[in-house]
Protein backbone atom coordinates (compact mmCIF):
# COMPACT_ATOMS: atom_id res chain seq x y z
CA UNK A 1 0.00 0.00 0.00
CA UNK A 2 1.28 3.46 -0.90
CA UNK A 3 2.57 5.62 1.95
CA UNK A 4 0.58 8.85 1.98
CA UNK A 5 1.70 10.32 5.32
CA UNK A 6 4.58 10.00 7.75
CA UNK A 7 3.68 10.46 11.41
CA UNK A 8 6.58 11.50 13.62
CA UNK A 9 7.04 11.30 17.34
CA UNK A 10 8.69 14.53 18.51
CA UNK A 11 10.98 14.07 21.53
CA UNK A 12 13.81 11.70 20.72
CA UNK A 13 12.72 11.34 17.09
CA UNK A 14 12.67 14.84 15.59
CA UNK A 15 14.30 16.64 18.52
CA UNK A 16 17.27 15.53 20.61
CA UNK A 17 15.51 16.16 23.92
CA UNK A 18 15.02 12.77 25.56
CA UNK A 19 18.39 12.86 27.32
CA UNK A 20 17.27 16.07 29.04
CA UNK A 21 13.92 14.53 30.02
CA UNK A 22 15.75 11.51 31.43
CA UNK A 23 18.10 13.68 33.46
CA UNK A 24 15.29 15.87 34.77
CA UNK A 25 13.09 12.94 35.77
CA UNK A 26 15.92 11.58 37.90
CA UNK A 27 16.84 14.96 39.37
CA UNK A 28 13.23 15.72 40.28
CA UNK A 29 12.73 12.29 41.85
CA UNK A 30 15.92 12.67 43.86
CA UNK A 31 14.54 15.83 45.46
CA UNK A 32 11.66 13.70 46.79
CA UNK A 33 13.96 10.92 47.95
CA UNK A 34 13.04 8.53 45.12
CA UNK A 35 15.81 6.35 43.65
CA UNK A 36 14.54 6.72 40.09
CA UNK A 37 17.05 5.11 37.75
CA UNK A 38 17.85 5.93 34.13
CA UNK A 39 16.00 2.73 33.18
CA UNK A 40 12.93 3.88 35.14
CA UNK A 41 13.02 7.19 33.30
CA UNK A 42 13.29 5.44 29.94
CA UNK A 43 10.17 3.44 30.75
CA UNK A 44 8.25 6.71 31.24
CA UNK A 45 8.90 7.99 27.70
CA UNK A 46 5.64 8.87 25.94
CA UNK A 47 3.78 6.86 28.56
CA UNK A 48 0.11 7.51 29.32
CA UNK A 49 -0.08 9.48 32.58
CA UNK A 50 -2.28 6.95 34.33
CA UNK A 51 0.14 4.16 33.47
CA UNK A 52 3.06 6.33 34.61
CA UNK A 53 1.29 6.94 37.93
CA UNK A 54 0.81 3.18 38.30
CA UNK A 55 4.51 2.62 37.63
CA UNK A 56 5.47 5.13 40.31
CA UNK A 57 3.10 3.44 42.76
CA UNK A 58 4.65 0.04 41.99
CA UNK A 59 8.18 1.40 42.31
CA UNK A 60 7.82 3.64 45.37
CA UNK A 61 4.48 2.85 47.01
CA UNK A 62 3.23 6.45 47.36
CA UNK A 63 0.37 7.66 45.12
CA UNK A 64 1.26 11.31 45.77
CA UNK A 65 4.77 11.02 44.35
CA UNK A 66 4.07 10.89 40.64
CA UNK A 67 2.20 14.20 40.28
CA UNK A 68 4.69 15.95 42.56
CA UNK A 69 7.75 14.61 40.75
CA UNK A 70 6.19 15.29 37.36
CA UNK A 71 5.50 18.93 38.24
CA UNK A 72 9.07 19.37 39.46
CA UNK A 73 10.42 17.65 36.34
CA UNK A 74 8.52 20.15 34.19
CA UNK A 75 10.11 23.02 36.12
CA UNK A 76 13.58 21.54 35.77
CA UNK A 77 13.02 20.90 32.05
CA UNK A 78 12.24 24.57 31.49
CA UNK A 79 15.50 25.58 33.18
CA UNK A 80 17.57 22.91 31.45
CA UNK A 81 16.31 23.68 27.97
CA UNK A 82 17.00 27.37 28.52
CA UNK A 83 20.61 26.54 29.40
CA UNK A 84 20.99 23.74 26.85
CA UNK A 85 18.49 24.17 24.00
CA UNK A 86 17.78 20.87 22.23
CA UNK A 87 18.63 20.51 18.56
CA UNK A 88 16.87 18.92 15.64
CA UNK A 89 17.95 15.33 15.09
CA UNK A 90 20.40 14.81 12.22
CA UNK A 91 18.76 14.25 8.88
CA UNK A 92 15.43 15.96 9.59
CA UNK A 93 15.67 18.48 6.75
CA UNK A 94 16.89 15.89 4.23
CA UNK A 95 13.96 13.62 5.06
CA UNK A 96 11.35 16.37 5.13
CA UNK A 97 12.49 17.78 1.79
CA UNK A 98 12.23 14.31 0.25
CA UNK A 99 8.69 13.91 1.60
CA UNK A 100 7.73 17.31 0.19
CA UNK A 101 9.04 16.33 -3.25
CA UNK A 102 7.05 13.09 -3.14
CA UNK A 103 3.86 14.84 -2.00
CA UNK A 104 3.78 12.85 1.25
CA UNK A 105 2.22 14.59 4.24
CA UNK A 106 4.14 14.99 7.50
CA UNK A 107 2.54 15.29 10.92
CA UNK A 108 3.68 15.05 14.53
CA UNK A 109 2.00 12.57 16.85
CA UNK A 110 3.20 13.31 20.35
CA UNK A 111 2.61 12.77 24.04
CA UNK A 112 3.54 16.42 24.67
CA UNK A 113 0.92 19.17 24.73
CA UNK A 114 0.47 20.56 21.23
CA UNK A 115 1.48 24.09 22.25
CA UNK A 116 4.73 22.83 23.77
CA UNK A 117 5.45 20.61 20.77
CA UNK A 118 4.89 23.52 18.38
CA UNK A 119 7.22 25.75 20.41
CA UNK A 120 9.87 23.03 20.49
CA UNK A 121 9.71 22.35 16.76
CA UNK A 122 9.85 26.05 15.95
CA UNK A 123 12.74 26.59 18.37
CA UNK A 124 14.95 24.07 16.56
CA UNK A 125 14.00 25.44 13.15
CA UNK A 126 11.91 22.59 11.76
CA UNK A 127 8.39 23.74 12.57
CA UNK A 128 7.76 24.68 8.93
CA UNK A 129 8.10 21.03 7.96
CA UNK A 130 5.44 19.85 10.41
CA UNK A 131 2.24 21.83 9.87
CA UNK A 132 0.06 19.35 11.78
CA UNK A 133 0.58 18.38 15.42
CA UNK A 134 -1.71 15.81 17.03
CA UNK A 135 -1.30 15.19 20.74
CA UNK A 136 -2.47 12.59 23.22
CA UNK A 137 -4.31 15.54 24.82
CA UNK A 138 -7.01 14.86 22.22
CA UNK A 139 -7.66 11.23 23.14
CA UNK A 140 -8.73 9.20 26.14
CA UNK A 141 -5.57 7.15 26.43
CA UNK A 142 -1.98 8.01 25.61
CA UNK A 143 0.79 5.83 24.25
CA UNK A 144 1.27 2.80 24.26
CA UNK A 145 -2.47 2.59 23.55
CA UNK A 146 -3.34 3.07 19.85
CA UNK A 147 -5.79 5.94 20.39
CA UNK A 148 -3.61 8.84 19.28
CA UNK A 149 -2.49 7.14 16.07
CA UNK A 150 -6.04 6.13 15.21
CA UNK A 151 -7.06 9.73 15.82
CA UNK A 152 -4.21 11.04 13.66
CA UNK A 153 -5.09 8.77 10.74
CA UNK A 154 -8.75 9.77 10.96
CA UNK A 155 -7.82 13.47 11.13
CA UNK A 156 -5.76 13.08 7.96
CA UNK A 157 -8.51 11.11 6.24
CA UNK A 158 -6.23 8.11 5.77
CA UNK A 159 -6.24 4.45 6.65
CA UNK A 160 -3.57 3.39 9.18
CA UNK A 161 -1.91 1.20 6.55
CA UNK A 162 -1.32 4.32 4.43
CA UNK A 163 0.66 5.93 7.27
CA UNK A 164 4.25 5.30 8.33
CA UNK A 165 4.96 6.05 12.00
CA UNK A 166 8.50 6.98 13.05
CA UNK A 167 9.28 6.43 16.72
CA UNK A 168 12.25 6.03 19.03
CA UNK A 169 10.60 4.32 22.03
CA UNK A 170 8.84 0.99 22.60
CA UNK A 171 5.77 2.80 23.98
CA UNK A 172 5.42 4.85 20.81
CA UNK A 173 6.06 1.91 18.52
CA UNK A 174 3.41 -0.19 20.25
CA UNK A 175 0.89 2.64 19.93
CA UNK A 176 1.46 2.96 16.19
CA UNK A 177 1.69 -0.77 15.55
CA UNK A 178 -1.55 -1.54 17.40
CA UNK A 179 -3.30 1.21 15.43
CA UNK A 180 -2.34 -0.58 12.22
CA UNK A 181 0.31 1.86 10.99
CA UNK A 182 3.53 0.72 9.44
CA UNK A 183 6.33 1.45 11.87
CA UNK A 184 9.95 2.57 11.78
CA UNK A 185 12.28 2.68 14.76
CA UNK A 186 15.06 5.25 14.79
CA UNK A 187 16.93 4.49 18.04
CA UNK A 188 17.71 7.29 20.47
CA UNK A 189 18.31 6.23 24.09
CA UNK A 190 17.06 2.70 23.56
CA UNK A 191 18.92 0.60 20.97
CA UNK A 192 17.07 -1.50 18.46
CA UNK A 193 16.69 -5.05 19.74
CA UNK A 194 14.55 -8.15 19.84
CA UNK A 195 12.14 -6.55 22.30
CA UNK A 196 10.84 -4.24 19.56
CA UNK A 197 11.33 -6.54 16.58
CA UNK A 198 7.66 -7.54 16.49
CA UNK A 199 6.37 -3.96 16.54
CA UNK A 200 8.97 -2.24 14.35
CA UNK A 201 8.49 -3.07 10.68
CA UNK A 202 11.66 -1.22 9.72
CA UNK A 203 14.75 0.01 11.54
CA UNK A 204 17.22 2.71 10.54
CA UNK A 205 20.01 4.31 12.52
CA UNK A 206 19.06 7.88 11.57
CA UNK A 207 16.44 9.96 9.84
CA UNK A 208 18.92 10.54 7.04
CA UNK A 209 19.22 6.79 6.53
CA UNK A 210 15.44 6.62 6.31
CA UNK A 211 15.44 9.44 3.75
CA UNK A 212 17.98 7.66 1.59
CA UNK A 213 16.44 4.20 1.98
CA UNK A 214 14.38 4.41 -1.20
CA UNK A 215 11.07 3.58 0.45
CA UNK A 216 9.63 6.99 -0.49
Buried (B, 14 or more C-beta within 10 A) or exposed (E): EEBBBBBBBBBBBBBBBBBBBBBBBBBBBEEBEBEBBEEBBBBBBBBBBEBBBBBBBEBBEEEEBBEBBBEBBEEBBEEBBEEEEBBBBEBBBBBBEBBEEEEBBBBBBBBBEBEBBBEBBEBBEBBEBBEBBBBBBEBEBBBBBBBBBBBBBEEBEBEBBBBBBBBBBBBBBBBBBBBBBBBBBBBBBBEBEEEBEEBBBBBBEBBBBBBBEEEB
